[in-house]
């Protein structure tokens, strides 16, 4: 009975994953381009590289594995305080018994228009798009057609009509965000943004007839960072996404403490907090900054209707990032105004 339940859950997850929602991360703030391409470049530095790995549902069935790697390069343009960020987003997702695998390669570009000559206040417009491949291992698929009077018979045909086990498509998204300092502060700031993903509605099916389109997705994002003392600050972030009939809301905060003799450039920063994915999971998060590197970990404590089967266990995530300045004439290190969060 347990094995049967695991198979049902796995196949249900496969169907949901394949046809309904994009892969997601609990540490969504560590994959900004997947939230909104106009969030590329909102950091203090010239370059940033971020990687996130997620392992989910290992306590219930075959684990779902998702990995993201993004890189961003920011530079000033023109004679004013405008900036341009170019980037690359890679995404890998593997789910279910049939090893349903998706690989995404997305170049991105984001233009930051300065709206003030005296403080950080930027309006950013970003675009991202590229190549996507999806594939399955048909040898691991089982259907009702393969069961005879004696039970499962792998020698029988699965009865499915598709002939290809992989397909490709082009995908695109765009977004806009507003980023500003709070009362002219150099460290306190906030942003709001909205993105529209899969605007070209690519075909998303192993079957050629009838065609199935990948549904567009709206994502509304926001974040705020504010100082609480000379040695500490709080960061709040939230996302709301809607794709077809499915929607997801996640929000939370971390409390951060600086460690070192120079609090303007601390040797370490420790962050701890939690996020809530509505009706799904509570997510404790801990992060360590050791300039120019950061490492963070989180774990989904499942609170959805699957909490009995999963025993409250959801997904583990690990994120690593590098943020730094380059040795160049137009580095943003000494820029008075620069988009950041």
N, C-alpha and C positions, 0 to 999 in steps of 0.2 A: 504493500500500500504506500509506503514511504517513497519507494522508487517511482511508482506511478505518479505520485503527487509532484515529485521533482521534475519528471518529464513534462507534465502538464504546465507547471510553473515556467519551465525553461522555454517551452514552445510559445506560451502566452507572452513571455518577455520578448521573445524573438519577434513576434508579430507586432507588438507595441513598438519595439525599437525600430523595426524596419519601416513601418508605415505611418507612425504617428508623430514621434518626437525626435528631435536632434539629441545626440549625446550631450550630457551636461556634467559640470563639475561642482562639487560643494565649495571648493575654493575658486569660485568663479572670478574673483578679483585677480587671480594669478593667470588668467587667460583672457586679457582685455579685448583682443581682437574678435574673439568669439562672441563677446557681449555686444560690441559695437565697434566697427572699424575706425570711428572718429575718436575712440579712446586711445588709439596708438599715439605714443609720444607724450602722454601725460605723466611724466616722471622727471626727476632732477638728474639729468645726465644726457650724454650724446647717444649712447647705445644701451639697449636692454635685451637680455635673452632670458626667457622663462620656459621652464619645462614642468609639466604636471602629469602624474601617473595616478590612475584610479583603478582599484580592484573592487568589484561589487558583487554581492549575492553569493559569495563563496560558501556561506553557511547553508544555502538552500539548494543550489544547483551548480552547474559549470559556471565559474566566475565570468562576469563581464569585465573586459579590460579596455581601458580608454587612455590614450596618451596624447598630450598636446605639447608642441614646441613652437614658440614664436620668437621672432627677432625683430627689433626696431632700430632705426637709425634716424636721428633728428638733426636738422641743420637749419640755420637762419637763411632766409631768402629776402632779396630786395634790400632797400635802404632803411626800412622801418624795423618793427619788432615782430614781423611775421616769421613763421617757421613751417618747414615741410618735413613730414615723417614718412619714410618708406619702410615697409615691413614684409615679413613672410610668415604665414601661419600654416603649420602642418598639423594634421589631426589623424589619429589612428584609433579605430574602434573595432573590437571583436566581441561577438555576443552569441550565446546560445549553443545548442548541441551541434548545429550545422556550421559552426565557425563563421557566422555571417560577419564579414569584414568590410569595413569602409575605410578608404584612404583618401584624404583631402590635401590638396596643395593649393594654397591661396596667397598670391601676392596682394599687397595692400598699399594704399597711399592715402595720406591725410594732410590737409592743409589747415594750419592754425592762423586765423586772422585776428590780429590784436585790435581790441576795441578801446584801449586806453593808453596814454603815454606816461602815466604815473603809477599804475599798479597792474598786476596780472589780471587780465580780463580777456578771455579768448573765446572765439566762436570757431569750432572745427567742423570740417566736412570731410568724411572719409569714405573710400570705396574699397571693396575687397571682392575678389572673384578668382576662380580658377577651375582646376580639373578635379573630378571625383571619380573614384573607381569603387564598385561594390562587387563582392563575390561570395559564394558559399561552397562548402564541401558537400556535394550531392551524395557522396557515398555514406555520409553520416545521417542522412535524412530517412525517416521512417514514416509511412502513411498507412491508412486502413487497407489499401490494396495489397499490402505485403503480409496480411494476416489470413491464414486459411484455417481449416478445421483443426489443425494441430498447433496453432499459435503463429508466432512470427516466423516468416520464411524469407530470408534475405535474397533468395534466388528469384523472387517475384518482382516484376516491374513496379515502380512506385506510382505509376499512373498519372504523373504530372505532365503537363503539356509543354512546358518551357524546354528549350534545347540548349541554351547558353547558361553557364554557371557564373558569368560575370558580365557586367555592363558598365559603361562610362557615361558621364554627362558633364556639362559645364554649369557652374553655379555662380551666383553673384549676390552681393549685399551692399547696402550703403547706410550711412548714419550721420547724425549731427549731434554735437554736444556743446555745452556752454561750461567753461571752467573759469573760476574766479577766486581771488584771495578774499579773506574775510577781514573787512575793515583795514585793508592795506597790509595785513600781516605777511611776513615772509614765509611763515610755516603753516598757518591756518588757511585752509581753502576748501572748496567744494566743487562738485560738478553735477550736471544733470544731462541726460542724453536719451535719444531714441534711435532705434535702428530697425531696418526692414530687410530681413534675410530671405534668400531664395526668390527674389523679385522676378526672375525669369521663369519660374515654375517649371523646373526641369522634370523630364519623365523619370519615374522612380519605380521601376518594376522589372522583374525578370520576364514577365509576360508582355508580348508586344500588342496583344489585343485582349481586352480593351486597355488603352493607355492609362497609366496612373501618374498624376503629377505630384511632385513634392510640394506640400502646402507651404505658402509663405509664413514667416514668423516675425511678429513684432516683439521687440525687447525695449523696455523702458528701464533706465538705470539711473542711480544716484549715489552720491557719496559725500561725506563730510569728515574733515579732520580738524580737531581743535585742541589747543593746549590746555592742560589742567594744572600744570605746575612747571617749574623750570626743568624738571626731570621726567615728566610724563605727559602723555596725550592720549586721546581717544579717537578711533577711526570707526565710522559707521558706513556700511555699504548695503545696497539693496538692489534687487532686480525683479522685474515682473515680465514674464514672457507669455505669449499666446500664439499657438500654432494650431490652426484649425479649431477643433472643439476642445483641445487640451490647453491648459494654462498652468503656470508654475510661479509661485512667489517665494522668494528667499531673502532674508534680511538678518542682520546681526551687527555685532560690534566687537572690537578688541581694545584692550587697555594696554598701553605700551610704556615701558620704563627704560630710560637711557642709563647706561653704565659706562663710566669713564671720567677722566678729569676734565675734559672739554665737552660740555653738554651741547655745544653747537655742532661738534663733530664727534659724537660718542663712539667709543670703541665697539660697544655692543648695544643692541636694542632688543629687548625681550617683549614679545606681544602674546597676549593670551585673551581668549574670549570664546564666543559661541555664535552660531547662526541657526536659524530655524527655517527649514523648507516646509511650508504650510501643508499640513495633513500628511507629511511624509517622514521627516527626520529632524532630530536635533543634532547639531554638528559642533562639538568642541574643537577649537583650533589653537595651536601653539606655534609660534614662529620666532626664529632667531636671526637677527641681522648682524653680520660681521663684515663690514664694508670691504669690498663691494659685493659680497655674496649674501644671500638669504636662503634659509631653508625652513619649510613649514610642514606641519603634519595635521591631519584632521581625520575624524572617524564619524560616520553616520550612525547614530543610534536610532534605529527604525521605530517610528511611532504610528505607522500606517496600519491598514487592515492585514498586512502581511507580517506584523510583528510576532504573531504566534508561531508561524512557520519558520521565520528567520531568527526567532529567539531574541529579537531586538537588534540583531546585528545587520548592518547594511554595507557601507563601502568605506575602504581605507584610501586616503589620498596622501601623496608626497609631492611637494613642489620645491623646486630649486631655481634660483634666479641670480643673474649677474647684472649689475647696473654700474656704468662707469663713464668717464670722460675720456676723450681722445686728445692726443697731442697734435693739435691743429690750430691754425690761426683763428678760425671762426668757431671755436669750441663754445658751448653754452655755459661752461663753468663760471665765467665772469659776466654772463649776461644779466643785466638789471631786471629785465622782464623775460619770462619764459613760461610756457604752459607746463604745469606740473600738478601732481596730486600726491 
